[in-house]
Amino acid sequence: MGYQLGIILVLIVVAILVSKKFTKKDSDVDQLIYEDEMSEDELNDIDKELD
């Protein structure tokens, strides 16, 4: 019975670590900056990079 409890605890820890890894990636990608919040210099720099 003791080893079953240990296996369950290890699986829970692994699941938590995996879920944190995926949520960290999603939050980094989902940060949006709108044109209205940018200064003229930032907009001009982006235009230069695109050309």
C-alpha positions as CSV (number, residue, x, y, z in Angstrom):
1,M,0.0,0.0,0.0
2,G,2.8,2.4,0.8
3,Y,4.4,2.1,-2.6
4,Q,1.1,2.9,-4.3
5,L,0.8,6.1,-2.4
6,G,4.4,7.0,-3.4
7,I,3.6,6.4,-7.1
8,I,0.5,8.5,-6.9
9,L,2.4,11.4,-5.3
10,V,5.2,11.2,-7.9
11,L,2.6,11.3,-10.7
12,I,0.9,14.3,-9.2
13,V,4.2,16.2,-8.9
14,V,5.1,15.4,-12.6
15,A,1.6,16.5,-13.7
16,I,2.0,19.8,-11.8
17,L,5.5,20.4,-13.4
18,V,4.2,19.7,-16.9
19,S,1.2,22.0,-16.5
20,K,3.3,24.8,-15.2
21,K,5.7,24.5,-18.2
22,F,2.8,24.7,-20.7
23,T,1.1,27.6,-18.9
24,K,4.4,29.6,-18.8
25,K,4.8,29.3,-22.6
26,D,1.2,30.3,-23.3
27,S,1.4,33.4,-21.1
28,D,4.6,34.6,-22.8
29,V,3.1,34.4,-26.3
30,D,-0.2,36.0,-25.5
31,Q,1.1,39.4,-24.6
32,L,-0.3,41.8,-27.2
33,I,0.6,45.5,-27.7
34,Y,-1.9,47.6,-29.7
35,E,-1.0,50.4,-32.1
36,D,-2.9,52.9,-29.9
37,E,-0.5,52.2,-27.0
38,M,2.7,52.7,-29.1
39,S,4.6,55.9,-29.6
40,E,5.4,57.3,-33.0
41,D,9.0,56.2,-32.8
42,E,8.0,52.6,-32.1
43,L,5.6,52.6,-35.1
44,N,8.2,54.1,-37.4
45,D,10.8,51.4,-36.3
46,I,8.3,48.6,-37.1
47,D,7.6,50.2,-40.5
48,K,11.3,50.3,-41.2
49,E,11.7,46.6,-40.2
50,L,8.8,45.6,-42.5
51,D,10.2,47.4,-45.5
